Structure formats: structure tokens, C-alpha cells
């Protein structure tokens, strides 16, 4: 008897020493791992789901392979080899599609709850603020970011508000990490937020410019004219240096002009808040005058000038609401707008403008667009690749293709069904939301508690203690 017990003890001891990772083992919860460690060493395989790659037709019983944060392979199970040491997620009966790209969001820069202490979207000391950077006000710990991942959003264009003619520099981020440095997409500088119409006219209530649409446009033209001159001075200086002129002196640096020059050079896209058709055409007119790229944001009446936008290849990112109201300039919002723009050949994206629409419901916005006549394919592209391209990120996100970032979501059913839930959200092969985790579920159902992100100080436990 003693010999048998000894044998069992030895066998158990040996078993405990065996490697815990085996071929095709289910993936562990990435929350228990240090970011970027597990899936950089082992392939992540998601199999059995119906895959919507967006770049092509849906794939029944598909397989997605992610290695080192990048997509290694995607296709039907019959054609994809599963690496021997892979972590395998069985997604049978589920839908898999690219992570959603929110091309217009204020999460982090408008905190949750949105009380004065947490709101930093608009610098109201003056109408022209190109030198401001969203990254200097985004709080990665705000619950709004977790709520967005619960809605399937993996990438966001976080922007200053629309209270200024020029509101500042936006940030292109992945919704992960503890610092803004973790979130910023490497190699990106963001866009430039501008606005016209009703919002920037609010300075008129203080007897300050701008009071009219005329002055909103004039201030924008004035700044870009200055930027042209600033650029010319730097071009002249750089040419002199290149020619060997050691006496050349650089112009005085101007932080407000630098992002505008980047716009003129095509390095930044202007992300422009505008609603009325006449305001949209003012945006177009100024963009053409100074030869810069622009994306129309909101575009409540963009459908009225769809042909004008289409022939200029100017895209529109719509904020789709089902209860119009609150702004007179948005009174003609139309549930068929996305369909009209799509039919005209305008590239359309769909955004939350969070906190106008909750990031949890961005898929619902796409469903509303389909109810208004937009194609299902167009609505899915509006959530993914179209939005990515409006941020100059189409080469790395927005579709499930080899070489792109491993950003994807798992859904419980058809992507545009009102009954469908976001089950999991993954960014570069790391899970950032799991509806099956009770702590994550709070963010999906409307409640939230940031204690798991910023541990509360526990005086009884002493310095550094948490409860």
C-alpha cells in the first residue's frame, strides 16, 4: 500500500513539472499575463467562427492565426495549418470580424462621469488652438475606454471638442495600456480638429470673435495663410543649409504653426466638425484653397451635397442618432443619409462622438444605417476599413489580412442584429474585454467600477495597499 502511495506521489510530482503549455491548448486569460508576453511567443489561433474579413466574402468555419501581434493567416479551416504550440480559442458558432475603428471619439478627454473635473475637450480661452494636443488630456484610466472595448472598439480617433475654429491635434490610439504612450499607435501624429457652424460661434456670447459663420471661415483662412508663410521660411532655411550655408539661421519656432504646416504637407488630415450643407461646402472651399485633405464629421446634411463630395473624393464619418434634437443646424438629419452617400460613391464611416452616443452601441448605429437603406456590406466597412482609411491606418487595421494588426472581436450572432452581443475584444492578439468576466460585464451593461484599473488606497494596509 505504501509503495502504491509512493508511486502515485512520484507520478503526481512529475506531472506537475511537465510544461503547462501543450499543442492546441485553450488560450489563457491575457489579463493574468504581462502585456505583450504570451502571444508574442506563441501563435494565437481562433477557429470555428464565421469570419467576416471585410476584405473579402465571409468564411464559414474559419481560422485566424495571430503571431507577435500580427495576423499570420486567415481562411477556411481546410486551408490553414495550426501551429503545434498555438493557443487555440474555440469560437464555434460565433462571428469574428475586425476590431471596430471609431473615427470620432472623446473618451478619455471627456472623463467618466463627465463632470467638470474630468472634462478637458474644449479650450475656451480663444478660438484658435492648433498647438493643443489631445494626448496631454487623455486619461487612460477612465471607464469610458473600457466601455468602448465592450462595444467592440479597438482603435479610436480621440479628439478635442468642437468649440473652437481650430481645436487642436487628435490622437490615433489603441484602447489598451496604462499610459497614453501605451495607447498611441506608433508612427502616427494624429489629425487636426476643426469646426464651423453653430459651435465655434459661441464666443459671440462674450462679444468675442467669431460671432458669425463669416468670421469662423475668415479665422481659418487667416491661420493657414500664416502657416504658408511659416512653411516658406523653413523651406528657405532648409534649402540654405542643404546648399552649405553655415550662416543660415532657423526661423523662430511657432508651436501653433507646426501642425498647420503638417496639414499643408499632407502629413495630417483635417477632421472637421460640420453639419449644414452650406457649412460643409465652406469646409470644402477652404480645403481646396489650401490644398489639404479633409474628412467631414457629423455631416448631418452631407446627403444634400453628396455628389459634390463624391466628385472630390471627400469622405464622411456620420454620427447616427435615432432621437434627433438639440442642435438647430442638425434639424435635417436623415436616417437615409448613409444610404444616399453610399449610393453617390462617398466613402462613409460611422462614429460615436462619445459621449453623444455611447461607445457600447456603435454597432447599433450601423444597424440603423442599414434600416435607412445602406447595404450591410457598406455598414460593416463603415465600422472598419473605411474608418481606418480616414485616419491613414488602412494599411494596418480595418480588415483581417496577413500582416495587419491582430485586432478582432467575437460576436454572439449576426453583426448587425439587435440581439447580438460583443463577447470578446482583442487588440494585437491580447484580450482586452471578455463578456464572460463579471468585472468586464459591468462595462457592457452600463455599470462600471474602475477599482480594478486604479486600485483604491487602503489606509489600514498602509502605503501602497489596495482594497
C-alpha positions in Angstrom: 0.0 0.0 0.0 2.8 2.3 1.0 4.6 1.5 -2.3 1.5 2.4 -4.3 1.1 5.7 -2.5 4.8 6.5 -3.1 4.4 5.7 -6.8 1.3 7.9 -7.1 3.2 10.7 -5.3 6.1 10.5 -7.7 3.9 10.4 -10.7 2.0 13.5 -9.5 5.2 15.3 -8.9 6.5 14.5 -12.4 3.1 15.6 -13.9 3.3 18.9 -12.1 6.8 19.5 -13.6 5.6 19.0 -17.2 5.2 22.1 -19.3 1.7 23.6 -18.8 1.5 24.7 -22.5 0.5 22.0 -24.9 -0.5 21.9 -28.5 -3.8 23.5 -29.2 -4.4 24.4 -25.6 -7.2 26.9 -25.0 -5.8 30.5 -24.6 -5.3 31.7 -21.0 -6.8 34.9 -19.8 -4.4 37.6 -21.1 -5.3 39.7 -18.0 -3.2 37.3 -16.0 -0.2 37.9 -18.3 2.1 40.8 -18.7 1.1 42.8 -21.8 2.8 41.6 -25.0 4.4 38.5 -23.5 2.2 35.4 -24.2 1.2 35.9 -27.8 4.5 37.3 -28.9 5.9 33.8 -28.1 3.1 31.6 -29.2 0.6 31.8 -32.0 -2.9 32.6 -31.1 -5.5 30.6 -33.1 -9.2 31.3 -33.2 -11.1 28.6 -35.0 -14.6 27.6 -35.8 -16.1 31.0 -36.2 -17.7 32.5 -39.3 -15.2 35.1 -40.2 -16.0 38.5 -41.8 -12.6 39.6 -43.1 -14.2 42.7 -44.7 -11.6 42.5 -47.5 -13.5 39.5 -48.9 -16.5 37.3 -48.6 -17.4 35.7 -45.2 -15.6 32.5 -44.4 -17.6 29.7 -42.8 -15.7 27.6 -40.2 -12.8 29.9 -40.5 -9.4 30.1 -38.8 -7.5 33.2 -37.7 -3.8 33.0 -36.7 -2.1 35.8 -34.9 1.6 35.8 -34.1 3.6 38.6 -32.5 0.5 40.8 -32.6 0.1 40.5 -36.4 -2.2 38.4 -38.5 -0.2 35.4 -39.8 -3.1 33.7 -41.7 -6.8 33.8 -42.2 -9.0 31.5 -44.2 -11.1 28.3 -44.1 -10.1 25.6 -41.6 -9.3 23.3 -44.5 -6.5 25.5 -45.7 -4.9 26.8 -42.5 -2.3 24.8 -40.6 -2.5 25.3 -36.8 1.0 25.7 -35.3 1.9 22.9 -32.8 2.4 25.2 -29.8 -0.5 27.5 -30.5 -3.0 28.7 -28.0 -6.4 27.8 -29.5 -9.7 29.5 -28.9 -12.7 27.5 -30.0 -15.2 30.1 -31.4 -17.6 27.6 -33.0 -21.0 29.2 -33.6 -19.6 32.7 -33.2 -18.9 35.6 -35.6 -15.4 37.0 -35.9 -14.7 40.4 -37.5 -12.1 43.1 -37.4 -11.9 45.4 -34.4 -14.1 48.5 -34.8 -12.5 51.8 -35.6 -14.2 54.8 -34.0 -13.1 57.8 -36.2 -14.6 60.4 -33.8 -14.5 59.9 -30.1 -13.9 62.0 -26.9 -13.3 59.1 -24.5 -10.5 59.9 -22.1 -10.5 63.6 -22.8 -14.1 63.7 -21.6 -13.9 61.5 -18.5 -16.5 59.2 -17.0 -18.5 60.6 -15.2 -18.4 63.7 -17.4 -18.2 66.2 -14.5 -16.2 69.5 -14.8 -13.1 68.0 -13.2 -13.0 65.2 -15.9 -13.7 67.3 -19.0 -10.9 68.8 -21.0 -12.2 68.7 -24.5 -12.5 72.5 -25.3 -10.0 75.2 -24.5 -12.3 78.2 -24.4 -9.6 80.9 -23.9 -9.6 81.5 -27.7 -11.0 80.2 -31.0 -7.6 79.1 -32.5 -5.8 76.3 -30.6 -3.8 74.3 -33.1 -0.9 73.9 -30.6 -3.1 71.8 -28.2 -2.6 68.0 -28.2 -5.3 65.6 -27.1 -2.6 63.3 -25.7 -2.0 65.8 -22.9 -5.5 65.4 -21.6 -6.5 61.7 -22.2 -6.9 59.7 -19.1 -6.2 56.0 -19.9 -7.9 55.0 -16.6 -11.3 56.4 -17.4 -14.1 53.9 -17.5 -15.1 55.2 -21.0 -12.2 53.4 -22.5 -13.3 50.1 -21.0 -16.9 50.7 -22.1 -15.6 51.3 -25.7 -13.9 47.9 -25.7 -17.1 46.4 -24.5 -18.7 47.8 -27.7 -16.0 46.1 -29.8 -13.9 49.3 -30.5 -10.2 48.6 -30.7 -8.9 51.9 -32.3 -10.2 55.4 -31.8 -9.5 58.9 -33.0 -9.7 60.8 -29.7 -10.2 64.5 -30.4 -10.6 67.9 -28.8 -14.1 69.2 -28.9 -15.8 71.4 -31.4 -15.9 74.7 -29.5 -13.1 76.2 -31.5 -12.4 77.0 -35.1 -9.2 75.0 -34.7 -9.5 72.8 -31.6 -6.1 71.0 -31.6 -4.4 67.8 -32.5 -6.2 64.5 -32.3 -4.7 61.2 -31.2 -4.9 57.8 -33.0 -4.9 55.2 -30.3 -5.4 51.5 -29.5 -7.7 51.0 -26.5 -5.2 49.3 -24.2 -2.4 50.1 -21.8 -1.9 52.2 -18.6 -0.4 55.3 -20.2 -1.1 57.3 -23.3 2.3 56.2 -24.6 1.0 52.6 -24.5 -2.1 53.7 -26.4 -0.7 55.8 -29.2 -0.3 53.9 -32.5 3.4 54.0 -33.3 4.4 56.3 -36.2 1.2 58.4 -36.1 0.8 62.0 -35.2 -3.0 62.2 -35.3 -5.2 64.6 -37.2 -6.2 68.2 -36.7 -9.7 69.0 -35.3 -11.5 71.9 -36.8 -15.1 73.1 -36.6 -17.6 75.5 -38.2 -21.2 76.3 -37.9 -23.0 76.7 -34.6 -20.4 75.6 -32.1 -17.4 77.9 -32.6 -19.8 80.9 -32.8 -20.3 80.6 -29.0 -17.6 83.2 -28.5 -20.2 85.8 -29.7 -21.9 85.4 -26.4 -18.8 87.1 -24.8 -18.6 89.7 -27.5 -15.5 87.9 -28.9 -14.8 86.7 -32.4 -16.1 84.7 -34.1 -19.7 85.8 -33.9 -20.7 84.8 -37.4 -20.0 82.0 -39.9 -18.2 84.6 -42.0 -15.6 85.1 -39.2 -15.3 81.4 -38.5 -14.1 80.9 -42.1 -12.0 84.1 -42.1 -10.1 83.0 -39.0 -9.4 79.6 -40.5 -8.1 81.2 -43.8 -6.0 83.6 -41.8 -4.2 80.9 -39.9 -3.5 78.8 -42.9 -2.1 81.9 -44.7 0.2 82.4 -41.7 1.2 78.7 -41.9 2.1 79.0 -45.6 4.4 81.9 -44.8 5.9 79.9 -41.8 6.5 76.9 -44.1 8.1 79.1 -46.7 10.6 80.4 -44.1 11.5 76.9 -43.0 11.8 75.7 -46.6 14.2 78.6 -47.4 16.2 77.8 -44.3 16.5 74.1 -45.1 17.5 74.8 -48.7 20.2 77.2 -47.4 21.5 74.5 -45.0 21.5 71.9 -47.8 23.4 74.3 -50.0 26.1 74.5 -47.4 25.3 78.0 -46.0 26.6 77.8 -42.4 25.4 81.3 -41.7 21.7 80.4 -42.2 19.6 80.9 -39.1 16.4 78.9 -38.4 13.1 80.8 -38.1 11.7 81.2 -34.6 9.7 78.1 -33.7 5.9 78.5 -33.5 4.0 75.6 -31.9 0.7 76.8 -33.3 2.0 76.8 -36.9 3.8 73.4 -36.9 0.6 71.3 -37.0 -0.9 73.5 -39.7 2.2 73.1 -41.8 1.9 69.3 -41.4 -1.7 69.7 -42.7 -0.4 71.7 -45.7 2.3 69.0 -46.3 -0.3 66.2 -46.2 1.0 64.6 -43.0 -2.1 65.4 -41.0 -5.7 65.0 -42.1 -8.2 67.7 -41.0 -11.0 66.1 -39.1 -13.7 68.7 -39.5 -16.9 69.1 -37.4 -19.7 70.4 -39.6 -23.4 69.9 -40.0 -25.3 72.1 -42.5 -24.8 71.7 -46.3 -23.6 75.3 -46.7 -21.1 74.8 -43.8 -19.9 71.6 -45.5 -19.3 73.4 -48.7 -17.4 76.1 -46.8 -15.1 73.3 -45.4 -14.6 72.1 -49.0 -13.9 75.6 -50.3 -11.1 76.3 -47.7 -9.6 72.8 -48.1 -9.4 73.3 -51.9 -7.9 76.8 -51.4 -5.1 75.5 -49.2 -4.8 72.0 -50.9 -5.3 69.9 -47.8 -7.1 66.6 -47.1 -10.3 66.7 -45.0 -12.8 64.3 -43.5 -16.4 65.6 -42.9 -17.5 64.7 -39.4 -21.2 64.5 -38.4 -22.3 65.8 -41.8 -26.0 66.0 -40.9 -26.8 67.5 -44.3 -24.0 65.8 -46.2 -26.6 63.8 -48.2 -27.8 67.1 -49.7 -24.3 67.7 -51.3 -23.4 64.0 -51.8 -22.5 64.5 -55.5 -20.2 67.4 -54.6 -18.4 65.3 -52.0 -18.2 62.3 -54.3 -16.5 64.1 -57.2 -13.9 65.5 -54.8 -13.4 62.1 -53.0 -14.1 63.7 -49.7 -15.2 61.1 -47.1 -17.8 61.5 -44.4 -18.0 60.0 -40.9 -21.5 60.1 -39.6 -22.8 60.2 -36.1 -26.1 58.4 -36.3 -28.8 59.2 -33.8 -32.3 57.8 -33.5 -33.6 60.7 -31.5 -32.8 64.0 -33.4 -32.7 67.2 -31.5 -30.6 69.6 -29.5 -29.0 71.5 -32.4 -30.9 73.6 -34.9 -28.2 73.0 -37.5 -28.8 69.3 -37.3 -32.5 69.5 -37.7 -32.5 68.0 -41.1 -30.6 64.8 -40.1 -31.9 62.0 -42.2 -32.0 58.3 -41.4 -31.3 57.6 -45.1 -28.2 59.8 -45.2 -25.7 56.9 -45.1 -27.5 55.1 -47.9 -27.7 58.3 -50.1 -23.9 58.9 -49.6 -23.1 55.3 -50.3 -25.1 55.3 -53.5 -23.4 58.5 -54.6 -20.0 56.9 -54.1 -18.9 58.8 -51.0 -16.8 56.8 -48.5 -18.8 56.6 -45.3 -17.7 55.7 -41.7 -19.8 55.6 -38.6 -18.7 57.1 -35.3 -19.9 57.5 -31.7 -18.9 61.1 -30.9 -18.8 59.6 -27.4 -20.2 60.9 -25.1 -23.0 61.8 -27.6 -23.6 58.2 -28.4 -22.2 55.5 -26.0 -19.3 53.5 -27.5 -21.2 50.4 -26.3 -23.7 51.0 -29.1 -21.7 51.7 -32.2 -22.8 48.5 -33.9 -26.3 49.6 -33.3 -25.6 52.8 -35.2 -24.5 50.7 -38.2 -27.7 48.7 -37.9 -29.7 52.0 -38.0 -27.9 52.9 -41.2 -28.9 49.6 -42.8 -32.5 50.3 -41.7 -32.2 53.5 -43.6 -31.2 51.7 -46.8 -27.4 51.3 -46.5 -26.0 47.9 -47.6 -24.9 45.5 -44.9 -21.5 45.3 -46.6 -21.3 49.1 -46.6 -22.2 49.3 -42.9 -19.6 46.8 -41.9 -17.0 48.7 -44.0 -18.1 51.9 -42.3 -17.2 50.4 -38.9 -13.9 49.1 -40.0 -11.8 49.7 -43.1 -13.5 53.0 -44.2 -12.9 54.5 -40.8 -9.3 53.2 -40.8 -8.6 54.8 -44.1 -9.9 58.2 -42.8 -7.1 58.0 -40.3 -4.4 56.9 -42.8 -4.4 53.5 -41.0 -5.9 51.3 -43.7 -2.6 49.5 -44.2 -2.6 48.1 -40.7 -6.2 47.8 -39.4 -9.7 47.6 -40.6 -9.6 44.2 -42.4 -8.4 40.7 -41.4 -5.5 40.1 -43.8 -2.0 38.7 -43.4 0.4 41.3 -42.0 -2.2 43.5 -40.4 -2.6 44.1 -36.7 -4.3 41.2 -34.8 -7.3 43.4 -33.7 -10.6 41.5 -33.8 -13.9 40.9 -32.0 -16.1 37.9 -31.4 -19.8 38.3 -31.6 -22.6 36.1 -30.4 -24.6 36.4 -33.7 -25.0 38.3 -37.0 -23.0 41.5 -36.8 -26.0 43.9 -37.3 -28.6 42.1 -35.3 -30.1 44.0 -32.3 -29.8 40.7 -30.3 -26.0 40.3 -31.0 -23.6 40.9 -28.1 -19.8 41.6 -28.3 -18.4 38.6 -26.5 -14.6 39.4 -26.7 -12.4 42.2 -27.9 -8.8 41.5 -28.8 -6.0 44.0 -29.7 -2.9 42.7 -31.3 -3.5 39.2 -30.0 -4.3 40.3 -26.4 -7.8 40.1 -25.0 -8.9 43.4 -23.5 -12.6 42.6 -23.0 -14.4 39.4 -22.1 -18.1 39.4 -21.5 -17.8 36.2 -19.6 -15.7 38.0 -17.0 -18.1 39.6 -14.4 -15.7 42.6 -14.0 -15.9 43.3 -17.7 -19.6 42.7 -17.9 -20.3 45.8 -15.9 -18.8 47.9 -18.8 -21.0 46.2 -21.3 -24.3 46.5 -19.4 -24.0 50.1 -18.3 -22.5 50.0 -14.9 -18.8 50.4 -14.2 -16.3 50.3 -11.4 -12.7 51.5 -12.0 -11.3 49.9 -8.9 -9.8 47.1 -10.9 -7.9 49.6 -13.0 -6.9 52.1 -10.4 -6.8 50.1 -7.0 -8.3 52.2 -4.2 -5.9 53.2 -1.4 -6.5 51.3 1.8 -5.3 53.2 4.8 -5.4 50.1 7.0 -3.0 48.3 4.7 -0.5 51.2 4.8 1.2 53.0 1.8 0.8 51.1 -1.4 -2.1 49.0 0.0 -5.2 48.5 -2.0 -8.7 47.1 -1.3 
